[in-house]
Amino acid sequence: MVEFIQRDNSMQKKETRAIRTQIDNSLLHEHSAPVFLTSSFVFESAEEGRALFAEEMAGNIYSRFSNPNTSEFIDKMVSYENAEAGLAYATGMAAVFGSLAALLNKGDHVLASRSLFGSTHHIFTKILPRWGITCTYVDAGKSEEWEAAIKKNTRMLFIETPSNPGLDLIDLEWAGMLKEKHGLILNVDNTFATPYLQNPIDYGADLVIHSATKYIDGQGRVLGGVAVGKKERMDEMRFFARQTGPSLSPFNAWLLSKSLETLAVRMEKHCQNATELANILDKHPEIETAKYPFLPSFPQYDLARKQMRAGGGLVTFNVKGGYHRAARFIDSVKFLTVSANLGDTRTIVTHPASTTHSKLTEEERAAVGIFPGLIRVSVGLENVEDIIADITQALELSK
């Protein structure tokens, strides 16, 4: 059984709030919040319409701006992450881009962890430079290089912890102190840890981003993204989002809000299964290296235990034999899913070098530990003995 580190009593209260936070009932007194599939909302008078557009009163105008379902989802995420305000987005990448485009200006510089999701990497290297915004990458564990890389025009620190797919960690307490020292915005992608296992705002983060498509939904049904953080930052992002329209649909918001009610119990099972699988893979003769944050052999094990309640639901390993062995392994699994997604109830195996990070150069992949033999396992909620049996037989067949 995996050990869960209890940080404080507020963790239990968050689980209750995730279940009990709900928009007001309608005249029908429904128990579960209905889906508000409407593009716009009616004003009771000309004066009410004027006041709503002037932001002199709270209320819904148009579902591109707000909707009761997205409001409920945001409220739950704000509570879970100890934030002040939030925004819901159509996808996780819309949330990432929105946090950058809304807060950065021509001439700004971003300092980012080298280990990033492939699409985030492309935003930094292919899209933002068109608008005169530059980025410098630094290795996650080299704190002295971060300080040295800060420039006069540096405005933001952008990090993933744990990273995708290498599971590299960044000390959030240290990152919070660094951003305070230099007056920067600390922007953290918390998708892999989820708000149940880690809360970057407690360490000084200004913004926290999630691809809600992953563990927040947890069943591979819908796309979604969310950003939460300090109110002044969210106000800037809200203006940008309101004009550009990366809105989350009310139906997806409804599903994601309901999914948050089971996030705690799902993450406990994900972590339990992942811990057992990681311990098996760590000793397997056909594997060069296995990585999992709460595995004692993990290079940043002490840091993981410092800032995470448990190790999460992702395990990575390098098979002996490189790409061809990895491809044979992928083709040999019997019931596990082969997909580029993660955070599902079903266990998913992925070969990052040829899929999620295939657009990076070989040198870029090697710099963040994405080798030809690397396999990422998003450990699901099946019986762990079945998960282990399928992976071990696939390792044997792929020799």
GIVENZI-V826194 format. One record per pair of residues at least 24 apart in sequence whose ideal C-beta (glycine too) atoms are under 6 Angstrom apart, sorted by the first residue. I is the first residue (numbers start at 1). J is the second residue. If there is no record, write none. Layout:
BEGIN
i=I j=J
i=I j=J
END
This chain:
BEGIN
i=2 j=271
i=2 j=272
i=2 j=275
i=2 j=310
i=4 j=309
i=4 j=310
i=5 j=309
i=14 j=80
i=15 j=264
i=17 j=79
i=18 j=76
i=18 j=260
i=18 j=261
i=19 j=261
i=21 j=75
i=21 j=76
i=23 j=68
i=23 j=72
i=35 j=250
i=35 j=251
i=35 j=254
i=36 j=67
i=36 j=68
i=36 j=69
i=36 j=250
i=37 j=250
i=39 j=63
i=64 j=245
i=64 j=247
i=65 j=242
i=67 j=250
i=69 j=250
i=69 j=253
i=69 j=254
i=70 j=248
i=70 j=253
i=72 j=257
i=73 j=253
i=73 j=256
i=73 j=257
i=76 j=257
i=76 j=260
i=77 j=226
i=77 j=228
i=78 j=228
i=80 j=195
i=81 j=195
i=81 j=199
i=81 j=201
i=81 j=208
i=81 j=228
i=82 j=199
i=82 j=201
i=82 j=202
i=83 j=201
i=83 j=228
i=83 j=229
i=84 j=230
i=84 j=231
i=85 j=231
i=85 j=234
i=86 j=228
i=87 j=227
i=87 j=237
i=87 j=238
i=87 j=241
i=88 j=226
i=88 j=248
i=88 j=253
i=89 j=225
i=89 j=246
i=89 j=248
i=90 j=246
i=90 j=248
i=91 j=223
i=91 j=225
i=92 j=211
i=92 j=213
i=92 j=225
i=93 j=119
i=94 j=225
i=94 j=246
i=95 j=209
i=95 j=225
i=95 j=227
i=96 j=120
i=96 j=209
i=97 j=123
i=98 j=237
i=98 j=241
i=98 j=246
i=99 j=187
i=99 j=207
i=99 j=209
i=99 j=227
i=102 j=236
i=102 j=237
i=102 j=240
i=103 j=236
i=104 j=133
i=106 j=131
i=106 j=132
i=107 j=132
i=107 j=153
i=108 j=133
i=108 j=153
i=108 j=155
i=109 j=134
i=109 j=151
i=109 j=153
i=109 j=154
i=110 j=135
i=110 j=156
i=110 j=158
i=111 j=136
i=111 j=149
i=111 j=154
i=111 j=157
i=112 j=137
i=112 j=158
i=113 j=140
i=113 j=159
i=113 j=170
i=114 j=139
i=114 j=368
i=115 j=140
i=115 j=163
i=115 j=166
i=115 j=168
i=115 j=368
i=116 j=160
i=117 j=164
i=118 j=356
i=118 j=357
i=118 j=359
i=140 j=168
i=140 j=170
i=150 j=182
i=156 j=185
i=156 j=187
i=157 j=184
i=157 j=186
i=158 j=187
i=159 j=188
i=160 j=189
i=162 j=192
i=165 j=316
i=165 j=352
i=165 j=376
i=166 j=368
i=166 j=369
i=167 j=291
i=167 j=316
i=169 j=300
i=169 j=303
i=169 j=304
i=171 j=303
i=172 j=200
i=172 j=203
i=172 j=307
i=173 j=203
i=176 j=203
i=176 j=204
i=192 j=312
i=193 j=312
i=194 j=267
i=196 j=263
i=196 j=264
i=196 j=267
i=197 j=308
i=197 j=309
i=197 j=310
i=198 j=308
i=206 j=230
i=206 j=233
i=207 j=233
i=212 j=256
i=214 j=342
i=214 j=343
i=215 j=343
i=216 j=256
i=216 j=259
i=217 j=256
i=217 j=259
i=218 j=259
i=218 j=266
i=219 j=345
i=220 j=341
i=220 j=344
i=222 j=252
i=222 j=255
i=224 j=248
i=224 j=252
i=224 j=256
i=269 j=381
i=270 j=313
i=271 j=310
i=271 j=311
i=273 j=379
i=273 j=384
i=274 j=313
i=274 j=315
i=274 j=379
i=276 j=384
i=277 j=315
i=277 j=379
i=277 j=388
i=278 j=315
i=280 j=388
i=281 j=317
i=286 j=320
i=286 j=395
i=287 j=317
i=288 j=318
i=288 j=320
i=289 j=318
i=290 j=317
i=291 j=316
i=313 j=379
i=314 j=378
i=315 j=377
i=316 j=376
i=317 j=375
i=318 j=371
i=318 j=373
i=318 j=374
i=319 j=373
i=322 j=372
i=322 j=373
i=323 j=372
i=325 j=398
i=326 j=351
i=326 j=373
i=326 j=375
i=328 j=398
i=329 j=394
i=329 j=398
i=332 j=394
i=332 j=397
i=332 j=398
i=333 j=390
i=333 j=394
i=334 j=390
i=335 j=390
i=336 j=390
i=342 j=378
i=344 j=380
i=345 j=380
i=345 j=381
i=346 j=380
i=347 j=379
i=347 j=380
i=347 j=387
i=348 j=378
i=349 j=377
i=350 j=376
i=352 j=376
END
